[in-house]
Amino acid sequence: MRYILSLLTALILVSCAEEPKKKLFNTVEITPVLQDSVSIRAITFLDGRTLAFAGSNGMYGTVDVNSGQVRSNIQTYDSFTPNFRAVGHTATDFFMLSVESPALLYKTGDQGKMEVVYKEEGESVFYDSLTFWNDFEGIAVGDTVEGCLSIIITRDGGASWTKIPCSDLPEGIEGEGAFAASNSNIVVKGDKVWIGTTEGRVYFSSDKGNTWEIQETPIIAKEPTQGIYSMDFYDENIGFAIGGDYTRPDSSVKNKIKTIDGGKTWQLIADGQEPGYKSCVQFVPNSEGMGLVAIGFTGISYSADGGESWKQLSEEPFFTLRFLNDSTAFTAGSKRIAKLEFK
């Protein structure tokens, strides 16, 4: 009996020792990568060593995450210099989308130069976010034009894009759009897509944009400067969205929401508690949906419990971020890109 008890104790100790420890962040180390005169709100990892970005004044480029080497260029269109706030990629091509009319969607050309694959003009034209399900199918969203949200989709790897007619979308709200704050108000998982809007609603499709429905949320959206600024999903069920009001950044009332059923229901979380306004939120990889980092011009905040409570790690201002792994991210903002190492 003593032998059996000793064996069971040893097995328990081994089991506990092998159980992976959940990473908790206490600090963040910020290393500058690029300093320039542009505003950068859109970044994406092309692979495990290359970060791509696009920003204001036509600037776009890449960062080698190992060496820190930056390569950049300026994109013009006739005599017009576009401002980019959305980027995306497939295995073979990089895409960047400008905001105001004429909205210009560029992809990597066969000759190594960027080429326009979609153009839209009009007084109300304003595009906000872009992402891809896979190497063939992608989606971008813009503000309301002619009574409905602007949604364009590609099914051929980005060579051509088609705008969804209003008749195939849920009834719009006058002036509804999406914030071009961090290229993070569209999320795709599997065949699903969620789009957060300025009206605090979520456009949801379970079949890659063929059919749509509305998910209502309790996030504050009474003023034009309020609504869903950013959202992320850890998997097809656990999602988190953040917003607030950038003109009243300290307000933390009704600005954070969470779902655990794929958006069928959304609940307020940490209501009235920090953080206030943020422009981007991302789940920490390999955190079982518990780790979250929210970023904005008000600094960097972190939650280890799925958004129930938060702590501020830095007051450094940024607009957007993307994780490279479960402890390293890259971030961009006004006049800079930086590497973040969470510890």
Buried (B, 14 or more C-beta within 10 A) or exposed (E): EEEEEEEEEEEEEEEEEEEEEEBEBEEBEBEEBBEBEBBBBBBBBBEEEBBBBBBBBBBBBBBEBEEEEBEBEEBEBEEEBBBBBBBBBBEEBBBBBBBBBBBBBBBBEEEEEBEBBBBBEEEEBBBBBBBBBEEEBBBBBBBBBEEBBBBBBBBEBBEEBEBBEBEEBBEBBEEBBBBBBBBBBBBBBEBBBBBBBBBBBBBBBBEBBEEBEBBEBEBBBEEEBBBBBBBBBBEBBBBBBBBBBBEEBEBBBBBBBBBBEBBEBBEBBBBEBBBBBBBBBBBBBEBEBBBBBBBBBBBBBBBBEBBEEBEEBBEBBBBBBBBBEEBBBBBBBBBBBBBBBBE
